């Protein structure tokens, strides 16, 4: 368990390190329902270890605060009532200082447990908790960016921390021949249950772009009236565009005739050769339609992944988030992790510049509703 203990300690320290540039006022605001405050991420990732591990497996464990089970539960119906998601920013108490004490308390007890057990079930839950927290590290950064973007002075989170300043390395198209291909996780190592159920799919021959769509590419779409022409948009996407008066990617702002974008380093002028980001599925699909092309399916993406340069953006696919063959939801609260979200979501593949190390598997299935764009998302085209 020594290696697992070190991995646990490293992950917990990495989350705290992400908060080091914050001021106390940054920990609490929640301007939208889908983006949680840093204080909540710190608490919820701790709640996971207390609720899923310590309360079940550490003899005579005394919970830090009984109210935290309610305050910091996210969506686990099995584990009882929870605070309303849209009101996480109203939780001014416990204080930030007490949240850090909560983390310290839980960490000490998890470390004690790991030093005195060789139970495989405990090990599996700790590994799941580590991967869960690493997901929240990415969410903490993207949620914080969204919150800071509402500030009219465009504050800097941290110097030299622009996670979206990337250019393409490769150009051209990769041809993939027709045939049957194996899809899904295979081998040893951690993976989520939605990656399991390795199976064969038949794919017609296709080409997939070696590069991602750039800011300059997308500017052409905008300047040609892409946001004003309904023929490029799915009906639901067109409703989203018109009802919300969407005219450009998230965080873009035109100042004195020049497009700028809000970054974690503050407001920056748009670089045309940088890879486009913070784009919804609706926008990705409309851009592909405008180009006379399409988005790849998640199966096409996975088959081509070994020959592509990926990892800068979560890449939208034209695949609904559905179960693989023989998928089954696990018993208990752990079973609520993925399966119950398999409706009204689209799959994203790859990883982003904010993704924690170890989450770069080509079988990794991220998923969001098609309207969301506050994650570091991008577009890869297929034909």
Long-range contacts (C-beta under 8 A, 24 or more apart in sequence): 1-114, 1-115, 1-117, 1-118, 1-123, 4-114, 4-123, 4-126, 4-127, 5-111, 5-114, 5-115, 7-130, 8-107, 8-110, 8-111, 8-114, 8-126, 8-129, 8-130, 9-107, 9-111, 11-130, 11-133, 11-134, 11-356, 12-103, 12-107, 12-133, 14-134, 14-137, 14-356, 15-41, 15-42, 15-45, 15-133, 15-136, 15-137, 15-140, 16-42, 16-100, 16-103, 18-137, 18-140, 18-141, 19-140, 21-157, 21-158, 22-144, 22-157, 24-96, 26-144, 26-147, 26-148, 27-96, 28-89, 28-91, 28-92, 28-96, 29-89, 29-147, 30-86, 30-87, 30-88, 30-89, 30-90, 30-147, 31-89, 31-146, 31-147, 31-150, 32-146, 33-85, 33-86, 34-372, 34-374, 35-142, 35-143, 35-146, 35-147, 35-374, 36-85, 36-88, 36-139, 36-143, 37-88, 37-89, 37-143, 37-147, 38-140, 38-143, 38-144, 39-91, 39-96, 39-99, 40-72, 40-88, 40-91, 41-136, 41-139, 41-140, 41-143, 42-99, 42-100, 42-103, 42-140, 43-68, 43-71, 43-72, 43-94, 43-99, 43-102, 44-72, 44-73, 44-74, 44-136, 45-129, 45-132, 45-133, 45-136, 46-72, 46-99, 46-102, 46-103, 46-106, 47-72, 47-73, 48-129, 48-132, 48-133, 49-106, 49-110, 49-126, 49-129, 50-106, 51-76, 51-79, 51-333, 52-125, 52-128, 52-129, 52-333, 52-334, 53-110, 53-113, 53-122, 53-125, 53-126, 53-129, 54-106, 54-109, 54-110, 54-113, 57-113, 57-117, 57-119, 57-121, 57-122, 57-125, 58-109, 58-112, 58-113, 61-109, 64-102, 64-105, 64-106, 65-94, 65-102, 68-94, 68-102, 75-336, 76-333, 76-336, 77-336, 78-332, 78-333, 78-335, 78-336, 79-333, 125-334, 127-190, 128-190, 128-334, 128-337, 131-190, 131-192, 131-358, 131-359, 132-337, 134-356, 134-358, 134-359, 135-356, 135-359, 137-354, 137-356, 138-352, 138-354, 138-355, 138-356, 138-375, 141-264, 141-354, 142-354, 142-374, 142-375, 142-376, 143-374, 145-251, 145-262, 145-263, 145-264, 145-374, 146-374, 148-262, 148-264, 149-251, 149-262, 154-262, 154-266, 154-267, 155-266, 156-264, 156-265, 156-266, 157-264, 157-265, 158-264, 158-265, 159-265, 160-265, 161-264, 161-265, 162-263, 162-264, 162-265, 162-268, 163-263, 163-264, 163-352, 163-353, 163-354, 163-376, 164-261, 164-263, 164-274, 164-275, 164-277, 164-278, 164-353, 164-376, 165-263, 165-271, 165-274, 166-274, 166-275, 166-312, 166-353, 167-214, 167-273, 167-274, 167-275, 168-210, 168-211, 168-212, 168-214, 168-273, 168-275, 168-309, 169-309, 170-210, 170-211, 170-308, 170-309, 171-210, 171-211, 172-209, 172-210, 172-211, 173-207, 173-208, 173-209, 173-210, 173-383, 174-207, 174-208, 174-209, 174-210, 174-304, 174-307, 174-308, 175-205, 175-206, 175-207, 176-203, 176-205, 176-206, 176-207, 176-208, 176-300, 176-303, 176-304, 177-205, 178-202, 178-203, 178-204, 178-205, 179-203, 181-299, 181-303, 183-299, 183-302, 183-303, 183-324, 183-363, 184-324, 184-363, 185-361, 185-363, 190-358, 191-361, 191-363, 192-337, 192-338, 192-364, 192-365, 193-327, 193-329, 193-330, 193-337, 193-338, 193-339, 194-321, 194-323, 194-324, 194-327, 194-338, 194-339, 194-342, 194-365, 195-324, 195-361, 195-363, 195-364, 195-365, 196-324, 196-327, 197-323, 197-324, 197-325, 197-326, 197-327, 198-324, 199-324, 199-325, 201-299, 203-299, 203-300, 203-303, 206-296, 206-300, 206-382, 206-383, 207-382, 207-383, 208-296, 208-300, 208-301, 208-304, 208-308, 208-380, 208-381, 208-382, 209-380, 209-381, 209-382, 210-308, 210-309, 211-380, 212-275, 212-276, 212-312, 212-313, 212-315, 212-378, 212-379, 212-380, 213-275, 213-276, 213-287, 213-378, 213-379, 213-380, 213-381, 214-272, 214-273, 214-274, 214-275, 214-276, 215-259, 215-270, 215-271, 215-272, 215-273, 215-274, 215-275, 215-276, 216-272, 216-273, 217-276, 217-287, 218-249, 218-276, 218-279, 218-287, 219-259, 219-270, 219-272, 221-286, 221-287, 221-290, 221-291, 222-247, 222-248, 224-290, 226-286, 226-287, 226-290, 231-289, 232-286, 232-287, 232-289, 232-290, 233-282, 233-285, 233-286, 233-289, 234-282, 234-285, 234-286, 236-282, 236-370, 237-280, 237-281, 237-282, 237-283, 237-285, 237-286, 237-370, 240-280, 240-282, 240-371, 241-282, 246-283, 249-276, 249-277, 249-278, 249-279, 249-283, 249-373, 250-278, 250-279, 250-373, 250-374, 251-278, 275-312, 275-313, 275-378, 276-313, 276-378, 276-379, 277-313, 277-376, 277-377, 277-378, 278-373, 278-374, 278-375, 278-376, 278-377, 279-316, 279-373, 279-377, 279-378, 279-379, 280-370, 280-371, 280-372, 280-373, 280-377, 281-316, 281-346, 281-368, 281-370, 281-371, 282-370, 282-371, 283-373, 284-316, 284-377, 284-379, 285-316, 285-318, 287-379, 288-379, 288-381, 291-381, 293-381, 293-382, 293-383, 294-318, 294-381, 294-382, 294-383, 295-379, 295-380, 295-381, 295-382, 296-380, 296-381, 296-382, 298-347, 298-349, 298-365, 300-382, 301-349, 301-350, 301-380, 302-349, 302-362, 302-363, 305-349, 305-350, 305-362, 306-362, 308-380, 310-349, 310-350, 310-351, 310-380, 311-350, 311-351, 311-352, 311-353, 311-355, 311-360, 312-352, 312-353, 312-378, 313-350, 313-352, 313-353, 313-376, 313-377, 313-378, 314-348, 314-349, 314-350, 314-351, 314-352, 314-355, 314-366, 314-375, 314-376, 314-377, 314-378, 315-348, 315-349, 315-350, 315-377, 315-378, 315-379, 315-380, 316-346, 316-348, 316-377, 316-378, 316-379, 317-346, 317-347, 317-348, 317-349, 318-346, 319-346, 319-347, 320-345, 320-346, 320-347, 321-345, 321-346, 321-347, 321-365, 321-367, 341-367, 344-369, 345-369, 346-370, 348-375, 348-377, 352-376, 352-377
